[in-house]
C-alpha cells in the first residue's frame, strides 16, 4: 500500500533553529548617487531652506512666527505677563522641537536681549545680552514675557482672512503661513540664517526711515532710496562708515558689507577710554581677548589695563592708557587691529512664494508692498462679505416692521415648529436665512423700537458696502490705506537712529604695521634649523652663550629695529613676510620660535634664508647649484596690501645653493669642489625685476664638480686677490694657492 505524501502545499513558516536563507541579506544594493541625492538629501535640503533657515516676506522664520502666534493666541498682546516656560510649552503645539530651542528663539525676540532694533517680546527677568557671550539668560521658569505693543501691527488683521492658515504637524490646530504685518519687518531687524547650500544675512534699518522710504516708493517707483534711507541702523549703535559704492551695491543687489565702528569716549581724569557701543558682529569678550593677545605680543604697548564694567546702565568696556598716549591714535590702532571695527556682511536671501531669492532693498520693498496689498484686499473682501450678510438679515427684519402682529400670528398659529420658517417666508416674501433670523428673535424684542433701531443700520451698511467695493475696485485707494498704516506705525513706534553715520571717517595714511609697531633696537638671530629669536641690547649684554638645538648653528646675527621687516625664503621658492615686532622679546637662554610652525608654512617647507630690511633698498642675491646667479631688487618684495606670503620668490629651475640680502654692492668669493675660487662682484650680475628669473651664468662647472662655499670677500686675507678676479662672466676661477687654502670657509 502506497504511503501518502508528507509534503504540504503553500508556504512553510521557518521554525526556531532552522537554517533559513534570507534573500539579499548582507548584500550591498547599488544605487546611482543622483538617485540617492534626489530621494534622501534633496527633501532634507528643501525642508531646511523653506521651513527653517530663511525668512519670508513678513520678516520671520517659521520658529519666530510660531512663538509669536502662540503668544498672541494666549492673549499676551494685552494681557499680563506669563512665565516663559508657559509660552514654551504652548508653542510646542506648533513647533515640535525641544523646549530649549524654542526658548532660545523667544529670548532673541525680547527687548532685554538687545538683538533686535524692533523687539517683539516684553520680558521681565534676565534675558542675557547679545553683545556678551558670558552674560547668559536665565532659565524659562525664572523669566516672564508678553508681546510688545508693536505686535498689534503684526496681528491686527489676522482674524479677517488676510493670510492663509494651515494645519499644524499633528492636525490638532491651525497656524498662519505668514503674518499680515503693516510695516516691512523684513528690513526692520537683523536676520541671520544658514540653510543647505545657501544663507541669509539681513541688516536692520531704522523703522521711521524704512516706513518713509516704503511710502515714497509706493508714490514713486523711481524714488532715490538714499534720500530717505541713508544707511542701515543697528540696535547696538556705533558708527557706520559711509561707503556710497558699497551701500549702492547692497541696495541694488542685496549683497555687500557695511563697516561698523565702536563708539567711545575719553575720560581725561582717569586717562582711560570707555567703549559704550560695539559692532553687532562681535562681543565684549572677543574684543578683550584680541586686545590682550596684541598686548602680550607687544603690538599694542599703549594699554596698561582693561576691564568689563557692563552693568544695568548698559555696555561699558574700560581701557586704561599709559601716560602720555594720544587716545584718538590708540583708538585708530585698535580699530584696525581688533573687532572694535568690523564688517556686517549682507546677503538679502528671502523666500518669496516658497522660492529663495536674493533681492536688493527696492525689490524687497516692492515685494512687501505687493504682499501687503493682497492682505488689505483680503481684509476688505472679508469686511464686505460680513456687512453684506448683515445687510441681508436686516432687510428681512425690516420686512416684518410692516406688520409685527402678522409675524406673531404666523408663529402662534403654526402647528409644527418646522413649519415656522416656511410660513414666515410665504407670509413676508423673505428667504430662508432672513426667516431663520426673524424666527430666532426673542419675544421681548418684538417691539417697534427694537426693530427701528436695527433697521437704522441699513443705510449705514449700504454706504459702508459701497465704500468697500470702491476700495476693491481701486488700487489707488488700497495704496492710500497702506500709506496711512505706514505713517501711523512711523509716528507711533518710530525712534531716532542709533547708529551714527560717518561720511568722512578718520583714516591714517601711514602704513598700518609701521604705526602699530613700537620702535626700539634689537638683535635678531636665525639658525640653520629654522629657529628665530629677537633679543634687546640690555638682555644681550647680560646673557651668555646662545642656546641652540643640538647640531644647530646661527647663520645670521644682525642688529636692527623692532619694526623691521623680516623675509623668510623657503625651499619651496616662497617668501613669508612678517615684522620683528610680531615676535616677543627673547633671551639667550631660550631656543626661540620655530619659523615653519610660527608662520604656518606648508608641510615639509623650511626657511633657507632670512632677510632683514627697513627700507626695501638693495638686492636679494641668489646663487644656484648650476652656476647661475640672480639679482632681484628688494623693492620687488614690497607690497602695498601687506601680503604675508609671496609665491615664485625666486627661480625653481635649479636648486638654490646660497642666498643673501645685499644692502650694498659687494664682492663674493665662490669656491668649487675642483679647488678653484672665483671673486664675483655683485655689480657684474645684471639686475632683473622678475623675482623668479633664472639668472645668468656666473661660474663654469665641469662635470661632477659643484659649488662648495660662498662668502663675502671682504675680510678675506688673500695673497693675490686679482688672481681670482675676471673681467667677463662666466668663468671657472683660479686654482687656490697653498697660502690661500687657510681662508677656505664653508658658509652656506
C-alpha positions, 0 to 999 in steps of 0.5 A: 500500500502506497504511503501518502505524501508528507509534503504540504502545499503553500508556504512553510513558516521557518521554525526556531533553529532552522537554517533559513536563507534570507534573500539579499541579506548582507548584500550591498544594493547599488544605487546611482548617487543622483538617485540617492541625492534626489530621494534622501538629501534633496527633501532634507535640503528643501525642508531646511531652506523653506521651513527653517533657515530663511525668512519670508516676506513678513520678516520671520522664520517659521520658529519666530512666527510660531512663538509669536502666534502662540503668544498672541493666541494666549492673549499676551498682546494685552494681557499680563505677563506669563512665565516663559516656560508657559509660552514654551510649552504652548508653542510646542503645539506648533513647533515640535522641537525641544523646549530649549530651542524654542526658548532660545528663539523667544529670548532673541525676540525680547527687548532685554536681549538687545538683538533686535532694533524692533523687539517683539517680546516684553520680558521681565527677568534676565534675558542675557545680552547679545553683545556678551557671550558670558552674560547668559539668560536665565532659565524659562521658569525664572523669566516672564514675557508678553508681546510688545505693543508693536505686535498689534501691527503684526496681528491686527488683521489676522482674524479677517482672512488676510493670510492663509492658515494651515494645519499644524504637524499633528492636525490638532490646530491651525497656524498662519503661513505668514503674518499680515504685518503693516510695516516691512519687518523684513528690513526692520531687524537683523536676520541671520540664517544658514540653510543647505547650500545657501544663507541669509544675512539681513541688516536692520534699518531704522523703522521711521526711515524704512516706513518713509522710504516704503511710502515714497516708493509706493508714490514713486517707483523711481524714488532715490532710496538714499534720500530717505534711507541713508544707511542701515541702523543697528540696535547696538549703535556705533558708527557706520562708515559711509561707503556710497559704492558699497551701500549702492551695491547692497541696495541694488543687489542685496549683497555687500558689507557695511563697516561698523565702528565702536563708539567711545569716549575719553575720560581725561581724569582717569586717562582711560577710554570707555567703549559704550557701543560695539559692532553687532558682529562681535562681543565684549569678550572677543574684543578683550581677548584680541586686545590682550593677545596684541598686548602680550605680543607687544603690538599694542604697548599703549594699554596698561589695563582693561576691564568689563564694567557692563552693568544695568546702565548698559555696555561699558568696556574700560581701557586704561592708557599709559601716560602720555598716549594720544587716545584718538591714535590708540583708538585708530590702532585698535580699530584696525587691529581688533573687532572694535571695527568690523564688517556686517556682511549682507546677503538679502536671501528671502523666500518669496512664494516658497522660492529663495531669492536674493533681492536688493532693498527696492525689490524687497520693498516692492515685494512687501508692498505687493504682499501687503496689498493682497492682505488689505484686499483680503481684509476688505473682501472679508469686511464686505462679505460680513456687512453684506450678510448683515445687510441681508438679515436686516432687510428681512427684519425690516420686512416684518416692521410692516406688520409685527402682529402678522409675524406673531400670528404666523408663529402662534398659529403654526402647528409644527415648529418646522413649519415656522420658517416656511410660513414666515417666508410665504407670509413676508416674501423673505428667504430662508436665512432672513426667516431663520433670523426673524424666527430666532428673535426673542419675544421681548424684542418684538417691539417697534423700537427694537426693530427701528433701531436695527433697521437704522443700520441699513443705510449705514451698511449700504454706504459702508458696502459701497465704500468697500467695493470702491476700495476693491475696485481701486488700487489707488485707494488700497495704496492710500490705506497702506500709506496711512498704516505706514505713517501711523506705525512711523509716528507711533513706534518710530525712534531716532537712529542709533547708529551714527553715520560717518561720511568722512571717517578718520583714516591714517595714511601711514602704513598700518604695521609701521604705526602699530609697531613700537620702535626700539633696537634689537638683535635678531638671530636665525639658525640653520634649523629654522629657529628665530629669536629677537633679543634687546641690547640690555638682555644681550649684554647680560646673557651668555652663550646662545642656546641652540638645538643640538647640531644647530648653528646661527647663520645670521646675527644682525642688529636692527629695529623692532619694526623691521621687516623680516623675509623668510625664503623657503625651499619651496621658492616662497617668501613669508613676510612678517615684522620683528615686532610680531615676535616677543622679546627673547633671551639667550637662554631660550631656543626661540620660535620655530619659523615653519610652525610660527608662520604656518608654512606648508608641510615639509617647507623650511626657511633657507634664508632670512632677510632683514630690511627697513627700507626695501633698498638693495638686492636679494642675491641668489646663487644656484647649484648650476652656476647661475646667479640672480639679482632681484631688487628688494623693492620687488618684495614690497607690497602695498596690501601687506601680503604675508606670503609671496609665491615664485620668490625666486627661480625653481629651475635649479636648486638654490645653493646660497642666498643673501640680502645685499644692502650694498654692492659687494664682492663674493668669493665662490669656491668649487669642489675642483679647488678653484675660487672665483671673486664675483662682484655683485655689480657684474650680475645684471639686475632683473625685476622678475623675482623668479628669473633664472639668472645668468651664468656666473661660474663654469662647472665641469662635470661632477664638480659643484659649488662648495662655499660662498662668502663675502670677500671682504675680510678675506686675507688673500695673497693675490686677490686679482688672481681670482678676479675676471673681467667677463662672466662666466668663468671657472676661477683660479686654482687656490694657492697653498697660502690661500687654502687657510681662508677656505670657509664653508658658509652656506 
